């Protein structure tokens, strides 16, 4: 560090890469977290939608609407959502848990049949 003061954090300044996409997603969200319960919380106090507004205390991130998809796979504004850190982490956890449960359920179904070609009883 050179001892010079860094520029003040401006939560409304778009990122250096993908500024137009970020701006359109944030405007579409109304600068408010778009989670409606994907994180596992009901958000009952705020009519079913997270009440976190974008600002320096709680900057929102633009992420893929499908938590299992990569951000690079979601390239249109319709595939992107603005989420606070808590909802983003909760949605990712819930999606991972659901995928693991689905995989476990699928594995159990395969065990119903002998697909190894063994002798029939």
ABEGO torsion letter per residue (X at the ends): XAGBBBBBBBAABBBABGAAAAAAAAAAAGGBBABAGAAGBAGAAAGGBBABBBBAABBBBBBBABAABBAAABABAAABBBBBAAAAAAAAAAAAAAAAAAAAAAAAAAAABBAAGBBBX
